[in-house]
Amino acid sequence: MKTWKKILPVIGVAAMSASMLAGCGKDEGAGSEPPGSPSAAASATAAASEPAKGPLTISMMMPYYSTEAPKNNPIIQKLEEMTNTKLNITWVPDAAYKDKLSVSLASGDLPQVTVISHLDGGQYAPAVVSGVRSGAFWEIGPMLKDFPNLSTKLNKDVLRNASHDGKNYALYRPRVLARGGIIYRKDWLDNLGLKEPKTLDELYEVLKAFTVNDPDKNGKNDTYGLVSRKGFNDFHMLAGFFGAGNDYEERDGKLIASLTTEEQLNALKFFKKLYDEKLVNPDFAVTEGSQSRTMLESGKAGVMISTALDDAPSIDVAVKKTNPNGEIDVISRIQGPKGERIQASPGYNGIFMFPKSSVKTESQMRQILGFFDKMFEKDAANLLAWGIEGTHYHLEDGMVAATEQELTLRTTDRLPIVQLSAVSDEIPTLKAKEAPLAGKVKQMFADNISIAVSNPVLSIQSPTWTEKSGELDKIRNDARLKYILGEIDDAGWKKEVDKWMKAGGEKVMEEYNAEYAKLKK
């Protein structure tokens, strides 16, 4: 996990705070009410609800991932028309966005809507924390109730994940909350006469059969049950099946690192068993993500524990190119010691923040929130999801369909839209004609929200973690690898956990608990 100390090396907290506060303290004019006063709130609400005489101009800064910056984008132009806005967007190449954000933060030269996209595992950068605590950004939480869509259609858990000090300073760019599970070769399962695994024991039996029982019927012993990769992301998901928390968890009113729990050790024992019995690729520690996917697609392995089930449809297409009878399927619910659980993502990928240096009044802030609120209206939400009817799609029996030309154009024109949209996938009323597997994955995403296990430290800070996360992650990951390879036993694992604690882990937990206690008051 990258630390913001590395990401934002040029930001001086004092410089950032001073420059941001310089824009906050300007006189807003004779007779203006203090922001947050009853009369100011009433007048701001009225101003936000009144039709604008002309388009509302909003300045923004966002990253882009295409070869060139978006320009004359028809979807954005249509959104401006629908919402009566003029969006002045500064597009910055993603590779340069960190540096641009650093300079803009330090100088206080931020637009009205700023995307903070490179968060440290969901947490705010120290410089952003400094700005938040010094009053440089608008707290929007108390205003959300005044907007019909923002007050009802934002996920409360994700809002909490994106909060700071128990308060909301940001709108989030939504991403799937419970995205993980298992991608597997269904044709192999059928070849062996096995049923879809529902428990950890059944999962082990499938992995063993996929390794030793010639699941592809080629007469060779040339397959692995599980393909794993470096980074331990799939192990993290597996540990959740065993009941381990999502990096941290609450026990007896206190936050503890899941690394220290028996559930984490039990997951390690399971993975070590797979390694010892050669049911997983032996080079998993150096296997890249793309290589692991290729092994699944080419028939070298039958199961992938994935943090992104939405990869399954494209993997299925790739499998069928080399084996027309091949078939991919997905599972998300595995019964473990604590029932069915999915390690949750933060539920967002970047946030929108609103500096007081450029959003001068509460009335302006409410007008900007009004723009985001309009995104959730039926026509706007459908536009953001599918593009323009007749250009990017057409309707067949009331369902979204697309020619190859429409789909190609939609893919290109929608590329920058995910940077701009606050609307989650379930909001649009138009639905698409989809292949069964893609529909199954989307339904799983919706169903699994109820079993998603969030990381409770996402919205709180630990200075020690900011400073030492790289060192602590290395101790943890090295210890996991040593255990799986048999270089240490249970006693050796506990010594490594003690090493992690003494290297700063204990201090991290103390700091998290101090912040957590404040939120509970």
C-alpha positions in Angstrom: 0.0 0.0 0.0 1.4 3.3 -1.0 1.7 6.0 1.6 0.7 9.6 1.0 4.1 10.6 2.3 5.5 9.1 -0.9 2.5 10.3 -3.1 2.6 13.9 -2.0 6.2 14.6 -1.2 6.1 18.3 -2.0 3.2 19.2 0.3 4.1 21.0 3.5 1.2 20.7 5.9 1.8 24.2 7.3 2.1 25.7 3.8 -1.0 23.9 2.6 -3.0 25.0 5.7 -1.9 28.6 5.4 -2.6 28.9 1.8 -6.0 27.2 2.0 -7.0 29.3 5.0 -6.0 32.4 3.2 -8.8 31.7 0.8 -11.2 30.9 3.6 -10.9 34.1 5.6 -11.9 36.6 2.9 -14.7 39.0 3.6 -17.8 37.8 1.7 -19.3 41.3 1.7 -21.2 43.6 4.0 -24.3 42.1 5.5 -23.4 38.5 4.7 -24.5 36.0 7.3 -22.0 33.6 8.9 -22.1 30.2 7.1 -24.2 27.7 8.9 -26.4 30.3 10.7 -30.1 29.7 10.4 -30.7 32.7 8.1 -27.7 31.7 5.9 -29.0 28.2 5.6 -32.5 29.3 4.7 -31.3 31.8 2.1 -28.8 29.3 0.7 -31.5 26.6 0.4 -33.8 29.1 -1.4 -31.0 30.1 -3.7 -30.1 26.5 -4.6 -33.7 25.7 -5.4 -34.5 28.8 -7.5 -34.0 28.3 -11.3 -30.8 29.9 -12.4 -31.0 32.8 -14.8 -28.2 31.2 -16.8 -26.1 28.1 -16.6 -24.3 27.5 -13.3 -20.6 27.5 -13.9 -18.7 24.9 -11.9 -14.9 24.5 -12.1 -13.5 20.9 -11.7 -10.2 19.0 -11.8 -10.2 15.3 -12.8 -7.8 12.6 -14.1 -8.2 11.0 -17.5 -7.0 7.7 -18.8 -7.3 8.1 -22.5 -4.4 9.1 -24.8 -5.8 12.6 -25.1 -7.8 14.8 -22.8 -11.5 14.6 -23.3 -13.0 17.5 -25.4 -16.4 18.1 -26.9 -17.7 15.0 -25.2 -21.3 14.6 -26.2 -22.4 13.0 -23.0 -20.9 15.8 -20.9 -22.5 18.3 -23.2 -25.9 16.6 -22.8 -25.5 16.5 -19.0 -24.7 20.3 -19.0 -27.9 20.8 -20.9 -30.0 18.7 -18.6 -28.7 20.3 -15.4 -28.3 23.8 -16.7 -24.6 23.9 -15.9 -21.4 24.8 -17.6 -18.6 22.5 -16.5 -15.1 23.9 -16.7 -13.1 20.8 -16.3 -9.3 20.7 -16.0 -8.4 17.3 -17.3 -5.0 16.0 -16.0 -3.3 12.8 -17.3 -3.6 10.1 -14.5 0.2 9.7 -14.5 0.6 13.4 -13.7 -2.4 13.7 -11.4 -0.6 13.1 -8.1 1.9 15.8 -8.8 -0.7 18.3 -10.0 -2.8 17.6 -7.0 0.2 18.1 -4.7 1.0 21.5 -6.2 -2.6 22.6 -6.2 -3.1 21.5 -2.6 0.1 23.3 -1.4 -0.8 26.5 -3.2 -4.4 26.6 -2.4 -5.2 26.8 -6.1 -8.0 24.2 -6.3 -11.1 24.3 -8.4 -14.6 24.2 -6.8 -14.9 20.4 -7.3 -11.6 18.5 -6.9 -11.3 14.8 -7.3 -9.0 13.2 -4.7 -8.4 9.9 -6.5 -5.2 8.5 -5.0 -6.3 7.7 -1.5 -4.1 5.5 0.8 -6.4 2.5 1.0 -9.4 4.8 1.3 -7.8 7.1 3.9 -7.2 10.8 3.5 -3.7 12.2 2.8 -2.1 14.0 5.7 -2.2 17.3 3.8 -5.9 16.8 3.2 -6.5 15.9 6.8 -4.7 19.1 7.8 -7.0 21.1 5.4 -10.1 19.4 6.7 -9.2 20.1 10.4 -8.2 23.7 9.7 -11.6 24.4 8.0 -10.3 24.6 4.4 -12.9 22.3 3.0 -16.7 22.4 3.2 -18.4 20.0 5.6 -21.4 18.9 3.4 -23.0 16.4 5.8 -25.6 18.7 7.3 -26.6 19.9 3.9 -27.3 16.6 2.3 -30.7 16.2 4.0 -32.0 19.2 1.9 -31.5 17.4 -1.4 -34.0 14.7 -2.3 -31.6 12.4 -4.1 -28.4 12.9 -2.1 -30.3 12.3 1.1 -31.8 9.0 0.0 -29.7 7.5 -2.8 -26.2 7.6 -1.4 -25.1 4.5 0.5 -24.8 5.4 4.2 -22.0 2.9 4.8 -19.9 4.2 1.9 -20.5 7.8 3.1 -19.2 6.7 6.5 -16.2 5.1 4.8 -15.5 8.4 3.0 -15.9 10.5 6.1 -13.4 12.1 8.4 -13.7 12.7 12.1 -17.2 11.4 11.8 -18.2 14.2 9.4 -18.7 14.2 5.6 -16.5 16.5 3.6 -16.9 14.6 0.3 -19.2 13.0 -2.1 -17.9 9.7 -3.4 -17.4 8.2 -6.8 -19.2 4.9 -6.4 -17.7 1.5 -7.0 -19.1 -1.9 -6.2 -19.0 -2.5 -2.4 -19.0 -6.4 -2.3 -17.1 -7.2 -5.5 -15.2 -10.3 -4.6 -15.7 -14.1 -4.8 -14.6 -17.1 -6.8 -14.3 -17.5 -10.6 -14.1 -21.1 -11.7 -14.3 -23.5 -14.7 -17.8 -24.8 -14.6 -17.1 -27.3 -17.4 -14.4 -28.9 -15.3 -16.9 -29.1 -12.4 -19.4 -30.8 -14.7 -16.7 -33.1 -16.2 -16.0 -34.5 -12.7 -19.6 -34.7 -11.6 -19.1 -32.3 -8.8 -21.5 -29.7 -7.3 -20.7 -26.0 -6.8 -18.9 -25.7 -3.4 -20.8 -24.0 -0.6 -18.4 -24.6 2.3 -14.7 -24.3 2.8 -14.4 -28.1 3.0 -16.2 -28.4 -0.3 -14.0 -25.7 -1.8 -10.9 -27.8 -0.8 -12.4 -30.9 -2.4 -13.0 -29.1 -5.7 -9.4 -27.6 -5.7 -8.0 -31.1 -5.1 -10.2 -32.7 -7.8 -9.3 -30.0 -10.3 -5.6 -30.8 -9.7 -5.5 -34.6 -9.6 -8.6 -35.9 -11.5 -7.8 -34.6 -15.0 -10.7 -32.1 -15.1 -10.0 -31.2 -18.7 -10.0 -34.8 -19.8 -6.7 -34.5 -21.8 -5.1 -37.5 -20.1 -2.4 -35.4 -18.5 -1.6 -34.3 -15.0 -1.1 -30.6 -16.0 -3.6 -28.5 -14.0 -3.7 -26.7 -10.7 -6.9 -26.3 -8.7 -6.2 -22.7 -7.6 -4.2 -20.1 -9.4 -2.9 -17.4 -6.9 -0.8 -14.3 -7.4 1.6 -12.0 -5.6 0.3 -9.4 -3.3 -2.0 -11.6 -1.2 -5.2 -9.9 -2.4 -6.8 -13.3 -3.0 -5.6 -14.5 0.4 -7.3 -11.5 2.0 -10.6 -12.6 0.4 -10.0 -16.2 1.6 -9.3 -15.0 5.1 -12.7 -13.3 5.1 -14.3 -16.7 4.4 -12.6 -18.0 7.5 -14.0 -15.1 9.5 -11.1 -12.8 9.6 -11.9 -9.1 9.6 -11.2 -6.7 6.8 -7.6 -5.7 7.9 -9.1 -4.5 11.2 -12.1 -5.5 13.2 -13.9 -4.6 16.5 -13.8 -7.0 19.4 -15.0 -6.1 22.9 -15.4 -2.5 21.8 -11.7 -2.2 20.6 -10.2 -2.3 17.2 -7.6 -5.0 16.5 -5.6 -5.9 13.5 -7.0 -9.0 11.8 -3.4 -10.1 11.4 -3.3 -11.0 15.1 -6.4 -13.2 15.1 -6.8 -17.0 15.1 -9.0 -16.7 12.0 -6.1 -15.2 10.0 -3.9 -18.1 11.1 -6.5 -20.7 10.1 -6.7 -19.2 6.7 -2.9 -19.4 6.4 -3.1 -23.1 7.4 -5.6 -23.7 4.7 -3.4 -22.0 2.1 -0.3 -23.9 3.3 -2.2 -27.1 2.9 -3.0 -26.2 -0.7 0.7 -25.4 -1.3 2.0 -28.6 0.4 -0.4 -30.7 -1.7 0.5 -28.8 -4.9 -3.0 -27.7 -5.4 -1.9 -24.1 -6.1 0.7 -22.8 -8.6 4.0 -23.0 -6.6 5.3 -19.7 -8.0 2.3 -17.8 -6.7 4.5 -15.3 -4.8 5.9 -13.9 -8.0 3.0 -14.5 -10.4 1.5 -11.3 -11.8 -2.2 -10.7 -11.9 -2.3 -10.9 -15.7 -0.4 -14.2 -15.6 -2.9 -15.7 -13.1 -5.7 -14.7 -15.4 -4.0 -16.2 -18.4 -3.6 -19.5 -16.5 -7.3 -19.6 -15.8 -8.2 -18.7 -19.4 -5.8 -21.2 -21.0 -6.9 -24.2 -18.8 -3.8 -24.4 -16.6 -5.9 -23.7 -13.5 -9.6 -24.1 -12.6 -10.2 -21.6 -9.8 -9.3 -18.0 -9.0 -10.2 -16.2 -5.8 -10.9 -12.8 -7.1 -11.5 -9.3 -5.8 -13.3 -8.5 -9.1 -16.0 -10.9 -10.1 -16.9 -8.5 -13.0 -13.9 -9.9 -14.8 -15.7 -13.2 -15.2 -17.6 -12.5 -18.4 -14.5 -11.4 -20.3 -12.6 -14.5 -19.0 -15.5 -16.6 -20.2 -15.1 -15.1 -23.7 -11.4 -15.8 -23.7 -11.9 -19.4 -22.5 -14.3 -20.1 -25.4 -11.8 -18.8 -28.0 -9.6 -21.8 -27.3 -12.2 -24.2 -26.0 -15.8 -23.8 -27.3 -17.1 -26.1 -24.6 -15.3 -24.2 -21.9 -17.5 -22.3 -19.4 -16.8 -19.9 -16.6 -19.0 -19.4 -13.6 -18.9 -17.5 -10.3 -19.5 -18.1 -6.6 -19.6 -15.4 -3.9 -21.0 -17.1 -0.8 -18.9 -19.6 1.0 -20.0 -20.8 4.4 -17.3 -20.3 7.0 -17.0 -20.4 10.8 -18.9 -17.1 11.0 -21.3 -17.7 8.2 -21.1 -16.1 4.7 -18.9 -13.0 4.5 -17.3 -10.9 1.7 -14.4 -8.6 2.4 -15.8 -5.2 1.2 -14.0 -2.5 -0.8 -14.4 1.1 0.5 -17.3 1.3 -2.0 -15.7 4.2 -3.8 -12.8 5.1 -6.0 -11.9 8.7 -5.3 -13.9 11.5 -3.8 -15.2 14.9 -4.7 -14.1 17.7 -2.2 -15.0 21.3 -2.1 -12.4 23.9 -1.1 -13.6 27.1 0.6 -10.9 29.0 -1.3 -13.0 28.5 -4.5 -16.5 27.8 -3.2 -16.9 31.1 -1.3 -20.4 30.8 0.2 -22.7 28.2 1.5 -25.1 29.3 -1.2 -22.5 28.4 -3.8 -21.9 25.1 -2.1 -25.6 24.2 -2.1 -25.8 25.1 -5.8 -23.0 22.7 -6.5 -24.6 20.0 -4.5 -27.8 20.7 -6.4 -25.9 19.8 -9.6 -24.8 16.4 -8.1 -28.4 15.9 -6.9 -29.7 16.3 -10.5 -27.4 13.5 -11.6 -29.7 11.0 -9.9 -32.8 12.1 -11.8 -34.1 9.5 -14.3 -32.9 11.0 -17.6 -29.5 12.1 -16.2 -28.8 8.8 -14.5 -29.6 6.9 -17.7 -27.4 9.3 -19.7 -24.5 8.7 -17.4 -24.9 4.9 -17.6 -25.6 4.4 -21.3 -24.9 7.6 -23.2 -27.3 9.1 -25.7 -30.1 7.1 -27.3 -29.6 6.8 -31.0 -25.9 7.4 -30.7 -24.6 5.1 -28.0 -27.5 2.6 -27.8 -31.0 1.8 -29.0 -33.9 0.2 -27.3 -35.3 -3.3 -28.0 -38.4 -4.3 -26.1 -37.6 -1.5 -23.6 -34.0 -2.8 -23.0 -30.7 -1.2 -23.9 -29.1 -2.8 -26.9 -26.2 -1.7 -29.0 -24.8 -2.3 -32.4 -21.0 -2.9 -32.6 -20.6 0.7 -33.8 -22.8 2.1 -31.0 -20.9 0.0 -28.4 -17.5 1.2 -29.6 -18.6 4.8 -29.5 -20.2 4.4 -26.1 -17.0 2.8 -24.7 -15.0 5.8 -25.9 -17.4 8.5 -24.9 -18.1 7.1 -21.5 -14.5 6.7 -20.5 -14.3 10.1 -18.7 -17.8 9.8 -17.3 -16.8 7.5 -14.4 -14.5 10.4 -13.2 -17.5 12.7 -13.1 -20.4 10.6 -11.9 -21.7 10.2 -8.4 -24.4 7.7 -9.5 -24.0 4.0 -8.6 -24.9 1.3 -11.1 -28.3 0.4 -9.6 -29.8 3.9 -10.0 -30.4 4.1 -13.8 -33.9 2.8 -14.7 -32.9 1.6 -18.1 -31.4 -1.9 -18.0 -29.4 -3.7 -20.7 -29.8 -7.0 -22.5 -26.9 -8.9 -21.0 -25.4 -12.3 -21.2 -26.5 -14.5 -18.3 -23.1 -14.5 -16.6 -22.9 -10.7 -16.6 -26.4 -10.5 -15.2 -25.6 -13.1 -12.5 -22.5 -11.1 -11.5 -24.5 -7.9 -11.2 -27.2 -9.6 -9.1 -24.5 -11.0 -6.8 -23.1 -7.5 -6.3 -26.5 -6.3 -5.1 -27.2 -9.4 -3.0 -23.9 -9.4 -1.3 -24.1 -5.9 0.2 -25.8 -7.6 3.2 -22.8 -9.7 3.9 -20.1 -7.2 3.1 -17.5 -6.8 5.9 -16.1 -3.2 5.9 -12.7 -2.0 7.2 -13.6 0.0 10.3 -10.4 2.2 10.1 -11.1 3.7 6.6 -12.4 7.0 8.0 -9.9 7.5 10.8 -6.2 8.3 10.9 -3.0 6.9 12.4 0.1 9.0 12.0 2.2 5.9 12.7 0.5 4.0 9.9 1.1 6.9 7.5 4.8 6.8 8.4 5.4 3.1 8.6 2.8 1.3 6.5 5.4 0.1 4.0 7.5 -1.5 6.7 4.6 -3.0 8.4 3.1 -4.4 5.3 6.4 -6.0 4.4 6.7 -7.7 7.8 3.2 -9.0 7.4 3.5 -10.3 3.8 6.9 -11.8 4.4 5.6 -13.7 7.5 2.6 -15.0 5.4 4.9 -16.3 2.8 7.3 -17.9 5.3 4.4 -19.7 6.9 3.0 -21.0 3.6 6.4 -22.2 2.4 7.0 -24.0 5.7 9.9 -21.8 6.8 8.1 -21.0 10.1 5.5 -22.8 12.2 2.7 -21.5 14.4 5.2 -20.4 17.1 7.2 -18.7 14.4 4.1 -16.9 13.1 3.3 -15.6 16.5 6.9 -14.2 16.7 6.4 -12.5 13.4 3.1 -11.0 14.7 5.0 -9.7 17.8 7.7 -8.3 15.5 4.9 -6.4 13.6 3.5 -5.1 16.9 6.9 -3.8 18.1 7.7 -2.3 14.7 4.7 0.1 15.1 1.6 -2.1 14.8 0.8 -1.7 18.5 1.1 2.0 18.2 -1.1 2.0 15.1 -3.8 0.2 17.0 -3.5 2.6 19.9 -4.0 5.6 17.5 -6.9 4.0 15.7 -8.6 3.2 19.0 -8.1 6.7 20.2 -9.8 8.1 17.1 -12.4 5.4 17.1 -13.4 6.3 20.7 -13.9 9.9 19.7 -16.4 8.9 17.1 -18.4 6.8 19.6 -18.9 9.8 21.9 
